[in-house]
Amino acid sequence: LVRSRVGLVFQYPEYQLFEETVYKDIAFGPRNQGLSEEEIDRRVREAAGFVSIDESLFDSSPFELSGGQKRRIAIAGVIAMRPEVLILDEPMAGLDPEGREGIMKNLTAYHNETGAALVIVTHSMEDAARYAERMIVLAGGEIRMDGAPEEVFAHAERLQTLGLDLPEAAHIALLLRRKGLPLSEAIYSPDRLRDEL
């Protein structure tokens, strides 16, 4: 079966929608891969499931749906091409906390089920702390840090000098260390902060 090597989802992917129905929008990529109608249908339904789009919306215009639904439809259109690597630029930008959580759960499910690599570009260190297995910090077009979240967040002050905010737990731990508490440098989640306190 045809599988795309890389799928790209740009910031505000809902602006990429253009078909008259949700179904046709999700089917666009697989159709251009020359797949059979049966395979296209299977991929549309599978991709919609990955992003929690109910099939009752298939005949709806994507332009009449909420911002979060539009974003999920755009992501489903890329997932339907079955990329080996899915690159997303700020996929949670502008979404409320529930929408952000939903998108990440969907992407995690896709990764877990297909083995596709997810590369997420984000300025949200909260999201990076919560979901990343590996972080690469870029500044001025150069790699400044690379490692697991606990390795990267162990250099909290350096992250701040690079212009990045810290996850709330890492920020609190940094302030407490400055007050003299002997806390680990690798605190970046509420659970780790709680355990050390």
QUICOR-V66816 format. One record per residue. N is the residue number from 1. RES is the residue in one letter. PHI is phi in radians with two decimals (none if undefined). OMEGA is omega in whole degrees, -180 to 180 (none if undefined). Layout:
BEGIN
<<N | RES | PHI | OMEGA> <N | RES | PHI | OMEGA>>
END
This chain:
BEGIN
<<1 | L | none | -179> <2 | V | -1.22 | 178> <3 | R | -2.38 | 179> <4 | S | -1.36 | 180> <5 | R | -1.25 | -176> <6 | V | -2.32 | 174> <7 | G | -1.98 | -179> <8 | L | -1.96 | 174> <9 | V | -2.21 | -177> <10 | F | -1.49 | 178> <11 | Q | -0.99 | -175> <12 | Y | 0.94 | -177> <13 | P | -1.08 | -180> <14 | E | -1.09 | 177> <15 | Y | -1.31 | 179> <16 | Q | -1.49 | -177> <17 | L | -1.23 | -180> <18 | F | -2.65 | -178> <19 | E | -1.35 | -175> <20 | E | -1.41 | 176> <21 | T | -2.30 | 177> <22 | V | -1.03 | -179> <23 | Y | -1.00 | -178> <24 | K | -1.09 | 180> <25 | D | -1.15 | 180> <26 | I | -1.17 | -177> <27 | A | -1.36 | -173> <28 | F | -0.97 | -178> <29 | G | -1.10 | 179> <30 | P | -1.02 | 179> <31 | R | -1.10 | 179> <32 | N | -1.28 | 173> <33 | Q | -1.44 | 178> <34 | G | 1.36 | -179> <35 | L | -1.37 | 177> <36 | S | -1.19 | 179> <37 | E | -1.07 | 178> <38 | E | -1.12 | 180> <39 | E | -1.21 | 177> <40 | I | -1.04 | -179> <41 | D | -1.06 | 180> <42 | R | -1.08 | -178> <43 | R | -1.21 | 178> <44 | V | -1.07 | -179> <45 | R | -1.16 | 178> <46 | E | -1.13 | -179> <47 | A | -1.13 | 178> <48 | A | -1.07 | 178> <49 | G | -1.10 | 179> <50 | F | -1.06 | -176> <51 | V | -1.88 | 176> <52 | S | 1.06 | 172> <53 | I | -1.74 | -179> <54 | D | -1.22 | -179> <55 | E | -1.09 | 177> <56 | S | -1.14 | 179> <57 | L | -1.60 | -174> <58 | F | -0.98 | -178> <59 | D | -1.58 | -180> <60 | S | -1.40 | 172> <61 | S | -1.30 | 179> <62 | P | -1.11 | -177> <63 | F | -1.35 | 180> <64 | E | -1.70 | -175> <65 | L | -1.72 | -180> <66 | S | -1.21 | 179> <67 | G | -1.02 | 179> <68 | G | -1.15 | 178> <69 | Q | -1.14 | 178> <70 | K | -1.04 | -179> <71 | R | -1.11 | 179> <72 | R | -1.13 | 178> <73 | I | -1.13 | 179> <74 | A | -1.08 | 178> <75 | I | -1.15 | 178> <76 | A | -1.05 | 179> <77 | G | -1.06 | 178> <78 | V | -1.37 | 180> <79 | I | -1.06 | -178> <80 | A | -1.09 | 177> <81 | M | -1.52 | 178> <82 | R | 0.94 | 179> <83 | P | -1.22 | 175> <84 | E | -1.33 | 177> <85 | V | -2.28 | 179> <86 | L | -1.97 | -179> <87 | I | -1.85 | -177> <88 | L | -2.15 | 179> <89 | D | -1.74 | 179> <90 | E | 0.86 | -176> <91 | P | -1.15 | -179> <92 | M | -1.80 | -178> <93 | A | -1.01 | 175> <94 | G | 1.39 | 180> <95 | L | -1.65 | 175> <96 | D | -1.29 | -176> <97 | P | -0.96 | 180> <98 | E | -1.15 | 178> <99 | G | -1.13 | 179> <100 | R | -1.08 | -179> <101 | E | -1.08 | -179> <102 | G | -1.09 | 180> <103 | I | -1.05 | -178> <104 | M | -1.18 | 176> <105 | K | -1.09 | 180> <106 | N | -1.10 | -179> <107 | L | -1.15 | 177> <108 | T | -1.12 | 178> <109 | A | -1.08 | 178> <110 | Y | -1.07 | 179> <111 | H | -1.04 | -177> <112 | N | -1.12 | -176> <113 | E | -1.43 | -174> <114 | T | -1.83 | -176> <115 | G | 1.38 | 179> <116 | A | -1.13 | 176> <117 | A | -1.36 | 176> <118 | L | -1.94 | 174> <119 | V | -2.05 | -177> <120 | I | -2.03 | 176> <121 | V | -1.57 | -178> <122 | T | -2.68 | 170> <123 | H | -1.72 | -178> <124 | S | -1.43 | 178> <125 | M | -1.25 | 174> <126 | E | -1.09 | 179> <127 | D | -1.13 | 180> <128 | A | -1.07 | -180> <129 | A | -1.11 | -174> <130 | R | -1.40 | -170> <131 | Y | -2.05 | -171> <132 | A | -1.32 | 169> <133 | E | -1.66 | 179> <134 | R | -2.48 | 179> <135 | M | -2.11 | 172> <136 | I | -2.15 | -179> <137 | V | -1.72 | 179> <138 | L | -1.88 | 174> <139 | A | -2.66 | 180> <140 | G | 1.05 | 179> <141 | G | 1.35 | -179> <142 | E | -2.18 | 175> <143 | I | -1.33 | -179> <144 | R | -1.79 | 179> <145 | M | -2.59 | -179> <146 | D | -2.71 | 178> <147 | G | 2.90 | 176> <148 | A | -1.16 | -179> <149 | P | -0.90 | -179> <150 | E | -1.13 | 177> <151 | E | -1.25 | -179> <152 | V | -1.21 | -177> <153 | F | -1.28 | 173> <154 | A | -1.18 | 179> <155 | H | -1.99 | -174> <156 | A | -1.00 | -178> <157 | E | -1.15 | 177> <158 | R | -1.13 | 177> <159 | L | -1.01 | -180> <160 | Q | -1.13 | 178> <161 | T | -1.18 | 177> <162 | L | -1.50 | 176> <163 | G | 1.56 | 180> <164 | L | -1.84 | 173> <165 | D | -1.33 | 177> <166 | L | -1.75 | 169> <167 | P | -1.03 | -175> <168 | E | -0.92 | -179> <169 | A | -1.11 | 179> <170 | A | -1.16 | 179> <171 | H | -1.13 | 179> <172 | I | -1.09 | 180> <173 | A | -1.08 | 178> <174 | L | -1.08 | 179> <175 | L | -1.10 | 180> <176 | L | -1.19 | 176> <177 | R | -1.11 | 178> <178 | R | -1.13 | 177> <179 | K | -1.51 | 175> <180 | G | 1.83 | 178> <181 | L | -1.28 | -178> <182 | P | -1.44 | 180> <183 | L | -1.78 | 178> <184 | S | -1.07 | 177> <185 | E | -1.28 | -172> <186 | A | -1.65 | 178> <187 | I | -1.47 | 178> <188 | Y | -2.49 | 180> <189 | S | -2.18 | 178> <190 | P | -1.00 | -180> <191 | D | -1.12 | -180> <192 | R | -1.18 | 178> <193 | L | -1.11 | 178> <194 | R | -1.02 | -178> <195 | D | -1.08 | -179> <196 | E | -1.32 | 179> <197 | L | -1.31 | none>>
END
